[in-house]
């Protein structure tokens, strides 16, 4: 009987707690419902009025000093990125010139257009790294502690955040939405122009010329009256080798298609060592090399934002819109990350958090790329959530790092403590 009375008392206690919590919850719901929309508007307007916008009109000496440090770091980072991009593109374009796919006069225009397109995409990364470097310098020189002691630490860095984030967001938004499609269109036009004017090597007698795109090796013995004589072509495809010889040949550009016409020749096709070569003799053999008339309607990267909004293929248009919005949205989140990673200990190297910043940007951008590719493939999950989950996850991670920094939570000590308890 004692046990029964004990259990009944526990049940009655839980029932009382349940009824009390239910009443409190219902009162809370009624209180939320009773709040008038006008009071919410008044409170919101009060918060806006409480912000002193006059502080943003004038820049103090400290503001100018911090902005100067940031601008210097930004131009240093962007210069390094431009040098890396230009060096890589210049070597690649020189290879195209050697292969005969580009004229030497087109290198500088292609270099300018391609570099501009790449820099627009890397602007958020450059802003993030430059802020980390400039803030780390303040911590290294112990200048940040003087700012904290003055009591203006929060107001100064709030002002710096708005002065950097808002113009950066607007500039990158305009560049990605309007300028980037124009640059991509011009790059494609230049490539098509190069393809239309370049030759495959029939006008270079006595030389073995390799075409990497078609796995061809071409040799022309002589040229007589602008006609190539005694032509040798070796090509490979699907583990089969084709050797073609012709008495003469020439290139033609007709209806936007470049073709190679060979006359009075033979073609040997087969697998090496198999002994099953096929021989074909011909009087005239026409080979279509490439199509030089573009179809810009199929390339969504070239379409304007208005065309994308009215496009019937929702998967491709939605993927392209979300990709163009990645840079302007990410710039705000990456700047917040930069303020967190810029917090360096007094005896810590000022470049110690650069690796963390690079890893964050690498994961962030690659997750967006994966999401955009899945949207293009019409994946059911990614069609519903899009790439917005990546931005939300990055924002939550940024806030979590801020809380841990503020409360001085050491994850390593927590993890090792839990591991020791588990092992015991």
Buried (B, 14 or more C-beta within 10 A) or exposed (E): EEEEEEEEEEEEEEEEEEEEEEEEEEEEEEEEEEEEEEEEEEEEEEEEEEEEEEBEEEBEEBBEEBBEBBEBBBEBBBEEBBEEBBEEBBEEBEEBBEBBBBEEEBBEEBBBBBBBBBBBBBBBBBBBBBBBBBBBBBBBEEBBEEBEEEEBBEEBBEBBBEBBBEEBBEBBBEBBBEEBBBBBBBBBBBBBBBBBBBEBBBBBBEEEBBBEEBEBBBBBEEBEEEEBBBBBBBBEEEEBBBBBBBEBBBBEEEEEBBBBBBBBBEBBBBEEEEEEBEEEEBEEBEBEBBEBEBEEEEBBBBBEBEBBEEBEEEBBBBBBBBBBBBBBBBBBBBBBBBBBBBBBEEEEEBEEBBEBBBEBBEBBBEBBBEBBEBBBEEBEEBBEBBBEBBBEEBBEBBEEBBEBEEEEEEEEEEEEEEEEEEEE
